[in-house]
Amino acid sequence: MSRQITMSSVAIGAALVFTAVVGVAGSTAATGQPRASAGAAWSYEGATGPENWGRLDPSYAACVDGSVQSPIDIVGATGKAIANPRVAYENSQVIVENNGHTVQANALPGSSITVNGVTSQLLQMHFHAPAENMIAGLRAPVDVHFVHKAADGKLTVIGVMLKVGSRRNAGWQPMVRVLRLSNIHTASEASEATTTFDWAAMLPKDRRSYRFAGSLTTPGCTEGVSWIVMKQPVLLSAAQIAAFTGAYDNNARPVQPINGRPITLDSSS
């Protein structure tokens, strides 16, 4: 069943296939997690769905007027030898919440990535089902966005595609257990749980990626985001994937026009 809850904008929608987004300035809540613009209620269907976001609130204008919007169908990438993101993730406790648009895991301080010499702290991870970004017309059942923030306020979001494999993925099992909790299926003050993640175990071993300029994928669709979308998906069992889609199965913005923007594929080993 699709669980869509129309409520005030509370989530950043950087896509959660394993997609990485680098470099958008964003507002920060008291918890240190970036949030989408605080404006009119929005959803993923009907009168408040993606086709109408730009008309719901003046602060959502980029959703309809922007020129480098996300997500996209990644095609026509140019190969280039560029350094993989340097990942320094720690095992840590996380607080997982259902915010009405996705289920989000908020990280404690201490984990970071470094891209092009800039270090950004991991803030949170969330997911979209089906995946928001596509690769050559193919869409994964789920994508996950790891959201980071640099000292200058710019955001780096790493996005990873989750696909069905033949066995259970131990690295993702803590998130799956939380997704199966009854209170996480409802967006309310009680929709919160605590667990521990081995954050590094949730990423693909192959860190080669697609990189391109884009935007947040939820209102207000702020541009200035640099995306890093991991080429290699992470495989979970069918039952694990079902835990994600059982919570949300229709929280993905449709793909947006590329409008001639360059897309780079890391061709290094």
N, C-alpha and C positions, 0 to 999 in steps of 0.2 A: 504494500500500500504506500502511496506517496504521502509523506508527512510534510505539508507546507503550512507554515505559520506566518501570517502577515503581522509584522510588528515593527517597531522603530528600528532604524538601521543600527546594527551593533557589530557586524562582522566585517573584516576585510576579506575580499573575495579573491585573493590571489590564487589561482587555481590549486589544490591539494590533490592528477597523475603526478609523478614526481617531477614537478616543474620548478625551476628556480628563477626567481625574479630579483634583479639587482637594481637598486638605486632609485626608489621613489621616496620623497619626503612625505611623512605621514603624521597624523596626530596620534597621541598616545594617551591611553587611559591611565588611571592611577596604578594599575597593575603593571604598566609598562608595555601592554600589548596594543598594537595599532588597531584602530577601528575605522570603519567607513564613516562617511559624513553623517552627522546627526541631523536628520531631516525627516521627510515624510516616510510613512510606512511603505515598504516594498516587499515583493515576493518574487516567485519564479513562474507565476501563471496568472492569467486573467488580467483584470484592469490594472493591477499593480505589478505585472510581469515585465520582463526585460524589454519588450517592444515599447513599453510606455514609461520606462524609468526616467528618460530625459524630460518628460512633461510633468512628473510628480512633484518636483521641487527645483527651484532655481540652482541649488547647489549640485544638482545631478545633470547639469547641462552637457558636461563632457560625454555622458552616456550616448548622446545623440549627435553632438557637434564635434567630438574628438576625432583626430586623424590617425592616431596610433593606439587603437583600442585592443583590449584583450578579452577573451582568448582568440587564438587564430588556428587555422590549419597550417601546420608547418610544412612548407614545400619550397623547393628552389634554394636550399641552403648551399652556401659556399664553404668548402672545406678550408680550415686554417689551423695551423699548429698553435694552440693557445694553452696556457697552463690551466689544469683542472682547479676547481675551488679547493682550497686547503681547509679541511674539516677538522675542527677540534671540539667534538661533542663529548660530554660527560654523561655517565649514568646519573640520573637524578629523579627526584620526585616530581610529579606533574599533577596539576589540577585540571580535570577534564570537565567541560561544561557543554550543555546544549544551549546555544544562544538564539535558537529560533530559525537560523538559516543554515547551520551546520553544527557538527560536534567538534569542539576545539580543545586542544591540549595546550595548556599554558606552562611554559618552561620556567624553572628557577634560573637565576643568573649563573653563568659559568661556561656555557657552551657557545661556540662561535664558528664563523667561517671567515676566510680571508680570500678576497677576489681582487686581482689587480693591485695588490698591496694594501687594500682597505679591509679592515677587520670589522665585522658586524656581529652583534650578539643575537643569539637565537631567542625569540620571544614566544612563538607559538606555532602550532601545526594544526591545520584543519583539512577537510576533504570536500570534494564535489563528486557527485554520482549522477549521470555518467561523467567521465572526464571532460574538462573544459577544453584545454588545448588538444588538438588532433595532430597526428603525424602522417602526412601523405594520405589523407582521407580516412585514416583509421582512428577509432576512438576506443580507449580503454574503458572498462567498467567503472573505474574509480581513479581520480588523481588527487594527490596530496600536496599541500603547499606548506613549506617550512619557511616561516617569516622571520627575517632578521633585521636589525636596525643598527646603523653605524653611528658614530659619535656626532656626525653632522645632521642626523635625523633621516638620512636616506635609508630606504628599505631594500633588503635583498631577500627575495623569496625563492627558495629552491623547490621546484615541483617535480614529483615523481609519479609515474604511471603505475598503478597496481593492476595486475592481470592474474588470471586463474592459472595456477600450476598444479602439479601432481601431489604436493605434500604441504603440510602445515608449516607456516613460517614462524619460527620461535620469536624472532625479533619483533614481530607485529602482534603477538598474542596478548600482551598487556593491554593494548588499545582495543583489541577485539573483545576481551573480557569486559571492559568498561562499556563498550557499545551494546552489549547484551543485557546490561542492567536496566531494569524497568524504568527507573527514574530518569535515565538519560534519554529516553524516548519522548520526553515532554520538556518543552522550554519553560522553566519556572525557576524560582529561587532554590528549589530543592534539586534541580537537575545538575548536580555536581558530584564528582567522585575523585578520589585521590589514588594514584598508582605510581609505579616507577618505570621509567623507560631507559633502555639502552639505546640512546638516540642514534648512535653511529650504526647500529645493527639494522636500522630501519631504512638505510640508504642502499642503493645498488653498489656493487663492488666496482663496476666500471663507471668512472666519474666523467666520461666524455659527455658533452652536452650541446644542445642548440641554444643560441643566444640571440636576443632581439629586443628592441625597444617595445614597450607596451604600456599597459595601464592596470589599475586594479580592476577586478572583474565583478565588483559589486558597486552600487551607488556610493559616492559620486563618480566612480569610473576615472579617478585621478590619473593623469598621464605622467610620464617621467619615470616609469618603472622599467628596469632592465631585467628581462627574464632569462633564466638559465633553466632549460628543460632537459632533464636527464634523458639520454638516448636509450639507455637500458632500463626496462621496466623491472619492478620488483614482483616476484611471484608469490601469491598466497593460495591457500586451498580454496575450493569453491565455498566451503562453509564460512571461512574467514571473510571472503568478499561479501557473502550474504549478510554478515553482521553490519557492514557499512551500508549496503543498500536497504537493509531493514530499518535503518534509522532515517536515511534520506535517499531517495532514488530519483529525484528530479530537482536538484539544486545547482544546475549548471547553466551559465549564460551561453547563448549560441555563439559560434565563432563569428569574428568580425573581419572586415576587409583588411588585407595586408597593406594596401595603398603604397606599394613599391618599397616598403622598408626592407633593409638588408637583414638577412638571417644567416648566421655563421654556425657551422658545425665544427666542433673541436675534432680535428683529425689526428691529434697526438695519441700516443699509446699510453 
